[in-house]
């Protein structure tokens, strides 16, 4: 039977001295003359800090790394939206596995470097190693703000520099736009759901997660240009809004998917699987056994979800590319493996070429044009034309 949480310590009179006293963590804390307003305020402060610190004092047994992570994840889940909580969990998983029982105050630079080396040995690229390392440091920054560890712990971890280029760690390949011909060759091998997602993303430049989470309730269809406001998005915790504009071509793709159930996801893996099974049954030439007519179980749960996530979206495309390559003629070029994020780069490049960097930034939802520069490939054709004119 789980033990009961300790009760809030009481405000008491210490008769020998006439002072008010409160006992927290087995330690008596004197608050000043009993009954005074100052002593009552001191009591509120001490017990408030004790409650905020998980019913323990800063002077009690040091909180372990595992306990610290558990409390931090509660904060993360309540604060961040989109994929950030999942990214944070991925970054700190090794910390909990290796140093879970270690007092948080003892997690120093050498421990951080040890975790970082594990990431390198797992073949993560340099940028991802540095990104996850920063998330670990951010965990301890939060711990300092909650007075769970001393500020010196954070300062020591900040002394660990990020890995610089050329230090023997694998570099990531820059994300390039995917050629339209490769997308078009893949589309016939995708389910109706994923095919619509790909075509929408190519036209709108939305993030993969924004396409996956589309619902009818989030789409304003009243104007000539529709507006899609995702319920959650990458920069929501910074107080920023995100609106994705849907033009006539994208509206034509999206319209058949709008649902009467306003909060239902538009693109559902469960429906895609049901359609796939119907197609297989229809194409079957041998007689179906009576026991196989309906193999579903009443009340059983499906392993297919109500919505795609970026990972399953990407996996669907990768499988389709493999099938397309398997069916191609020997003289046809091989379709390179591509992923949804490249569609965003494709849209960025087109928008920048046709309308300029400011328009591309606005459509993609970037605060800074510097970020858009990463997405939009330089238009080599314009550069060649300019140099031809210059001579």
C-alpha positions in Angstrom: 0.0 0.0 0.0 1.5 3.4 -1.0 2.6 5.6 1.8 0.7 8.8 2.5 2.2 12.1 1.5 3.5 14.0 4.5 1.1 16.6 6.0 1.8 20.2 5.8 3.9 21.1 8.9 2.1 23.0 11.5 2.8 26.5 13.0 3.6 25.9 16.7 4.7 27.6 19.8 8.1 26.7 21.2 7.4 27.3 24.9 11.0 27.6 26.2 11.8 30.5 23.9 8.3 31.9 23.1 9.1 31.6 19.4 7.0 30.2 16.6 8.5 27.1 15.1 7.8 24.8 12.2 9.4 21.4 11.6 10.2 20.4 8.0 12.4 17.5 6.9 13.1 16.7 10.5 14.6 20.1 11.2 13.1 22.8 13.4 13.0 26.3 11.8 12.4 29.2 14.2 10.2 32.0 12.8 10.3 34.7 15.3 8.0 35.7 18.2 4.9 33.5 18.2 1.7 35.1 17.0 3.4 38.0 15.2 2.6 38.8 11.6 6.3 38.5 10.7 6.4 34.9 12.1 3.3 33.9 10.1 4.7 35.3 6.9 7.9 33.4 7.6 5.8 30.2 8.1 4.0 30.8 4.8 7.4 31.2 3.0 9.0 28.1 4.5 6.0 25.8 3.9 5.5 27.3 0.5 9.0 26.5 -0.5 8.7 23.0 1.0 5.5 22.3 -1.0 7.0 23.7 -4.2 10.1 21.5 -3.7 8.0 18.3 -3.7 7.5 18.2 0.1 11.2 18.3 0.8 13.6 21.0 1.9 16.6 22.0 0.0 18.7 20.7 2.9 17.1 17.2 2.8 18.5 14.3 0.9 19.6 15.4 -2.5 17.1 14.7 -5.3 18.3 12.0 -7.7 18.6 12.5 -11.4 15.7 10.2 -12.0 13.5 12.2 -9.6 14.6 15.4 -11.2 13.8 14.2 -14.7 10.3 13.0 -13.6 9.4 16.4 -12.3 11.0 18.2 -15.3 8.9 16.1 -17.7 5.7 17.1 -15.9 6.8 20.7 -16.5 7.6 20.0 -20.1 4.2 18.3 -20.8 2.4 21.3 -19.3 4.5 23.9 -21.1 5.4 22.7 -24.6 3.3 21.6 -27.6 4.1 19.9 -30.9 7.0 17.4 -30.9 9.1 19.2 -28.2 8.2 16.9 -25.3 9.1 13.8 -27.4 12.4 15.4 -28.4 13.3 16.2 -24.8 12.5 12.7 -23.7 14.7 11.3 -26.4 17.6 13.6 -25.4 17.5 12.8 -21.7 16.7 9.1 -21.9 20.4 8.1 -21.6 20.9 10.4 -18.6 18.1 8.6 -16.7 19.4 5.1 -17.8 23.0 5.8 -16.7 22.8 8.3 -13.9 19.2 7.8 -12.6 20.3 6.9 -9.1 23.0 9.6 -8.9 22.3 12.7 -6.8 21.5 15.5 -9.2 24.1 17.7 -7.6 26.8 15.2 -8.6 25.9 15.4 -12.3 28.8 17.4 -13.6 30.8 18.0 -16.8 32.4 14.6 -16.9 29.0 12.9 -16.7 27.7 15.2 -19.5 30.6 14.3 -21.7 30.1 10.6 -21.0 26.5 10.9 -22.2 27.6 12.8 -25.2 30.1 10.1 -26.1 27.3 7.5 -26.0 25.4 9.7 -28.5 28.5 9.8 -30.8 29.0 6.1 -30.6 25.3 5.6 -31.6 26.2 7.4 -34.9 24.2 10.5 -34.3 25.5 13.4 -36.4 27.3 16.3 -34.8 24.4 18.8 -34.9 22.0 16.3 -33.3 24.6 15.5 -30.5 24.9 19.2 -29.7 21.2 19.7 -29.9 20.5 16.9 -27.4 23.3 18.0 -25.1 21.7 21.5 -24.9 18.4 19.9 -23.9 20.2 18.1 -21.1 21.7 21.4 -19.9 18.3 23.0 -20.1 17.0 20.3 -17.7 19.4 21.6 -15.1 18.7 25.2 -15.9 15.1 24.5 -14.9 16.2 22.6 -11.8 18.1 25.7 -10.7 15.1 27.9 -11.2 13.1 25.5 -8.9 15.9 25.5 -6.3 16.3 21.7 -6.8 20.1 22.1 -7.4 22.6 24.8 -6.8 23.4 27.2 -9.6 27.0 26.0 -9.6 25.8 22.7 -11.2 24.4 24.6 -14.1 27.5 26.8 -14.5 29.7 23.7 -14.5 27.7 22.0 -17.3 27.7 25.2 -19.4 31.5 25.1 -19.4 31.3 22.1 -21.7 31.6 23.5 -25.2 29.6 22.1 -28.1 31.5 19.8 -30.6 32.9 21.8 -33.4 33.2 20.7 -37.0 36.2 18.6 -37.9 36.4 16.8 -34.5 35.8 13.4 -36.0 32.0 13.3 -35.5 29.8 12.5 -38.4 28.3 15.6 -40.1 24.7 15.7 -41.2 23.8 16.1 -44.8 21.9 19.3 -45.6 18.2 18.8 -46.4 17.7 19.4 -50.1 14.4 20.0 -52.0 12.9 16.9 -53.6 12.4 17.0 -57.3 8.8 17.1 -58.5 9.5 14.1 -60.8 10.5 12.0 -57.9 7.4 12.9 -56.0 5.1 12.3 -59.0 6.7 8.8 -59.5 6.0 8.0 -55.8 2.4 9.2 -55.6 0.7 6.1 -57.3 2.2 3.9 -54.6 0.8 5.9 -51.7 -2.5 5.4 -50.0 -5.2 8.0 -50.8 -4.6 9.6 -47.4 -0.8 10.0 -47.7 -1.0 11.0 -51.3 -3.3 13.9 -50.3 -0.9 14.8 -47.5 2.0 15.0 -49.9 0.2 17.1 -52.4 -1.0 19.5 -49.8 2.4 19.9 -48.2 4.1 20.5 -51.6 1.6 23.3 -52.3 1.5 24.9 -48.8 5.0 24.4 -47.4 3.5 23.3 -44.1 5.6 21.2 -41.7 5.0 17.4 -41.7 3.4 17.6 -38.2 1.1 20.4 -39.3 -0.2 18.2 -42.1 -0.6 15.2 -39.9 -2.7 17.0 -37.3 -5.2 18.7 -39.7 -8.8 18.8 -38.5 -11.9 20.4 -40.0 -12.4 22.6 -37.0 -9.0 24.2 -37.6 -9.7 25.2 -41.2 -11.5 28.5 -42.0 -13.2 28.0 -45.4 -15.1 31.3 -45.4 -12.8 33.3 -47.6 -11.4 32.8 -51.1 -8.2 31.7 -49.6 -8.7 29.2 -46.8 -6.8 29.5 -43.5 -5.6 26.6 -41.5 -4.6 27.4 -37.9 -3.0 24.3 -36.3 -4.2 23.5 -32.7 -0.5 23.1 -31.7 2.6 24.1 -33.5 6.4 24.3 -33.1 6.6 27.9 -31.8 3.4 28.0 -29.8 5.2 28.1 -26.4 6.9 31.4 -27.6 3.5 33.0 -27.9 3.5 33.0 -31.8 0.6 32.2 -34.0 0.7 30.0 -37.1 -1.6 30.4 -40.0 -1.2 28.2 -43.2 -2.9 29.7 -46.3 -4.6 27.3 -48.6 -5.1 28.4 -52.2 -7.5 27.0 -54.9 -5.3 24.1 -56.0 -4.8 22.9 -52.4 -8.5 23.5 -51.7 -9.4 21.1 -54.4 -7.2 18.4 -52.8 -8.4 19.2 -49.3 -12.2 19.6 -49.8 -13.0 15.8 -50.1 -11.3 15.2 -46.7 -13.3 17.7 -44.6 -15.3 15.8 -42.1 -18.7 16.3 -40.4 -16.9 15.3 -37.1 -15.2 18.7 -36.7 -12.5 17.5 -34.3 -11.6 14.3 -36.1 -8.3 14.1 -37.9 -8.6 14.4 -41.7 -6.0 11.8 -42.6 -6.4 8.6 -40.6 -4.1 5.5 -40.8 -7.0 3.4 -39.6 -9.0 4.3 -42.7 -6.1 3.7 -45.0 -5.6 0.2 -43.6 -9.3 -0.6 -44.0 -9.2 0.5 -47.6 -6.1 -1.5 -48.2 -7.7 -4.7 -46.8 -10.8 -4.1 -49.0 -8.6 -3.8 -52.0 -6.7 -7.0 -51.2 -10.0 -8.8 -50.6 -11.4 -7.5 -54.0 -8.3 -8.6 -55.9 -8.3 -12.1 -54.3 -9.0 -14.8 -56.8 -9.4 -17.8 -54.5 -12.6 -18.3 -52.5 -12.6 -16.7 -49.0 -13.0 -19.2 -46.2 -16.1 -18.6 -44.0 -13.9 -18.1 -41.0 -12.0 -15.3 -42.7 -15.0 -13.3 -43.9 -14.9 -11.1 -40.8 -11.8 -11.6 -38.6 -12.3 -8.5 -36.5 -12.9 -8.9 -32.8 -15.8 -7.0 -31.1 -14.4 -4.4 -28.8 -10.9 -5.1 -29.9 -8.5 -2.1 -30.3 -6.8 -1.5 -33.6 -3.1 -1.0 -33.8 -3.7 1.7 -36.4 -4.1 5.2 -35.0 -6.6 8.0 -35.7 -3.9 10.3 -37.0 -0.5 10.0 -38.6 2.6 11.3 -36.9 5.7 12.6 -38.8 7.4 9.3 -38.3 4.7 7.2 -39.7 4.1 9.7 -42.5 7.8 9.5 -43.4 7.7 5.7 -43.2 4.8 5.5 -45.6 6.7 7.5 -48.2 9.8 5.5 -47.8 7.9 2.2 -48.4 6.2 3.7 -51.5 9.6 4.7 -52.9 10.8 1.1 -52.5 7.8 -0.2 -54.3 8.1 2.3 -57.1 11.8 1.4 -57.6 10.9 -2.3 -57.6 8.3 -1.7 -60.5 10.5 0.6 -62.6 11.9 -0.4 -65.9 15.7 -1.1 -66.1 16.1 2.0 -68.2 14.2 4.2 -65.8 16.3 6.2 -63.2 16.2 5.1 -59.6 14.0 7.2 -57.4 16.1 8.4 -54.4 14.6 7.9 -50.9 13.0 11.2 -49.9 11.1 12.4 -46.8 8.3 14.9 -46.1 10.5 17.6 -44.7 12.1 17.9 -48.2 8.6 19.0 -49.5 8.9 22.1 -47.3 12.2 22.9 -48.8 10.8 22.4 -52.2 8.0 24.9 -51.5 10.4 27.4 -49.9 12.6 27.3 -53.0 9.7 27.9 -55.4 8.3 30.7 -53.2 11.6 32.5 -53.0 12.2 32.2 -56.7 8.8 33.4 -57.7 7.9 35.9 -54.9 11.1 36.7 -53.0 12.5 35.9 -49.6 10.0 38.0 -47.6 7.0 36.1 -49.1 8.7 32.7 -48.5 9.3 33.7 -44.9 5.7 34.7 -44.3 4.3 31.5 -45.9 6.7 29.2 -44.0 6.0 30.9 -40.7 9.6 31.9 -40.0 10.3 34.9 -37.7 13.7 35.5 -39.4 14.7 35.5 -43.0 17.9 33.8 -42.0 15.9 30.6 -41.2 14.2 30.8 -44.6 17.6 31.0 -46.2 18.3 27.5 -44.9 15.1 26.1 -46.5 15.2 28.0 -49.9 17.9 26.8 -52.3 19.6 29.5 -54.2 18.2 29.8 -57.7 21.2 28.9 -59.9 19.3 29.7 -63.1 19.0 33.4 -62.0 22.6 33.5 -61.0 23.7 32.2 -64.5 21.4 34.7 -66.2 22.8 37.6 -64.2 26.4 36.6 -65.0 25.5 36.2 -68.7 24.3 39.7 -68.8 27.3 41.0 -66.8 29.5 39.2 -69.3 
